[in-house]
Amino acid sequence: MAEEITLEVVTPEKMVYSGKVDEVTLPGTEGEFGVLRGHEPFLTSVDIGELYFLAGGKKIYYAVNTGYAEVTGSKVTVLIETAERADAIDKDRAIKAKEKATASLAQLAKENEDYEKMRLALARAINRISVAEKLMQN
């Protein structure tokens, strides 16, 4: 068994998670990356995607928004806009948000100032649906 690493996931509102984990995987803006104890220290940006970690033999999934991650040899600190645990996601609400964002995008020109906002809303909704479905796979 690998040595544990401390994981802290923090949003502007609260500490979402703080504890020891065996490994953590994050959606970096340059691609997904995993961290084990003893990893080389670095600072990176985090993209909309799936954060998951292994603790006590169980994978725990979160849908996360953009932010930053600091990695040291013994700790990963994630400062993120939002983080929602898979079992707390309202999948029906996420599906409705996806439908609304898709409909809005269909009516907007790429040059419209709201286009990027709707594109990101769509990406977040798709991510929330995907992470919520992880519960069914485990």
C-alpha positions in Angstrom: 0.0 0.0 0.0 1.3 3.4 -0.9 2.0 6.0 1.8 -0.9 8.5 2.3 -0.9 12.1 1.2 -3.0 14.9 2.7 -5.6 16.3 0.4 -7.4 19.6 1.0 -10.1 20.8 -1.4 -11.2 24.4 -0.7 -13.9 26.6 -2.3 -14.5 30.3 -1.4 -17.4 29.1 0.8 -15.9 26.2 2.7 -13.4 23.4 3.2 -15.0 20.7 1.0 -12.6 17.9 1.9 -9.6 17.5 4.2 -8.0 14.1 4.9 -5.5 11.5 4.1 -5.7 9.7 0.8 -3.7 7.1 -1.1 -3.7 9.0 -4.4 -5.5 11.9 -6.0 -6.2 12.7 -9.7 -7.1 16.2 -10.9 -8.2 17.7 -14.2 -5.3 20.1 -15.0 -5.6 22.6 -17.8 -2.7 20.8 -19.5 -4.4 17.4 -18.9 -5.3 15.0 -16.2 -2.6 14.3 -13.6 -2.2 12.0 -10.6 -0.4 12.5 -7.4 1.1 10.1 -4.9 3.1 10.8 -1.7 6.6 12.0 -2.6 5.5 13.8 -5.8 7.7 16.6 -7.0 6.4 19.9 -5.8 4.6 22.1 -8.4 1.7 24.7 -8.8 -0.8 24.3 -11.6 -4.2 25.4 -12.8 -7.2 23.2 -12.6 -9.9 23.0 -15.3 -13.5 22.0 -15.2 -13.5 18.2 -14.8 -13.4 15.3 -12.4 -11.3 15.2 -9.3 -11.2 11.8 -7.6 -9.1 10.2 -4.9 -8.6 6.8 -3.3 -9.2 6.6 0.4 -9.7 3.5 2.4 -9.9 1.4 -0.7 -12.8 3.5 -2.1 -12.8 6.0 -5.0 -14.5 9.3 -4.2 -15.5 11.6 -7.1 -16.1 15.3 -7.2 -17.2 17.6 -10.1 -14.9 20.6 -10.0 -14.7 24.0 -11.6 -11.6 26.0 -12.4 -9.0 26.9 -9.8 -5.4 26.0 -8.8 -3.6 23.1 -7.1 -0.4 23.2 -5.1 1.4 19.8 -4.8 4.2 19.1 -2.3 5.7 15.8 -1.4 3.1 15.2 1.3 0.1 17.4 0.5 -2.2 18.5 -2.3 -4.1 21.7 -1.8 -6.8 22.5 -4.3 -8.3 26.0 -4.4 -11.3 25.7 -6.6 -14.4 27.8 -7.6 -16.8 24.9 -6.9 -16.5 21.2 -5.9 -19.5 18.9 -5.7 -19.3 15.3 -4.5 -20.8 12.8 -6.9 -23.4 11.6 -4.4 -24.6 15.2 -3.8 -25.2 16.1 -7.5 -28.8 16.6 -8.6 -28.5 14.8 -11.9 -32.0 16.0 -13.1 -31.0 19.6 -12.4 -27.7 19.1 -14.3 -29.6 17.6 -17.3 -31.9 20.7 -17.3 -28.9 23.0 -17.1 -27.3 21.1 -20.0 -30.5 21.5 -22.1 -30.7 25.2 -21.3 -27.1 25.9 -22.2 -27.3 23.9 -25.4 -30.5 25.8 -26.5 -28.8 29.1 -25.6 -25.7 28.3 -27.5 -27.7 27.4 -30.6 -29.1 30.9 -30.7 -25.9 32.8 -30.0 -23.2 33.8 -32.4 -19.6 33.0 -31.3 -18.9 36.8 -31.2 -21.8 37.3 -28.7 -20.4 38.2 -25.3 -22.7 35.6 -23.7 -21.4 32.7 -25.9 -18.4 31.9 -23.7 -20.5 32.0 -20.5 -23.0 29.5 -22.0 -20.2 27.3 -23.4 -18.7 27.1 -19.9 -22.2 26.5 -18.4 -22.6 23.6 -20.8 -19.2 22.1 -19.9 -20.0 22.3 -16.2 -23.4 20.6 -16.7 -21.9 17.8 -18.8 -19.2 17.3 -16.2 -21.7 17.2 -13.3 -23.7 14.6 -15.2 -20.6 12.5 -15.9 -19.5 12.6 -12.3 -23.0 11.7 -11.0 -23.0 8.7 -13.2 -19.8 7.4 -11.5 -22.0 6.3 -8.6 -23.8 3.9 -10.9 -20.5 2.4 -12.1 -19.2 1.6 -8.6 
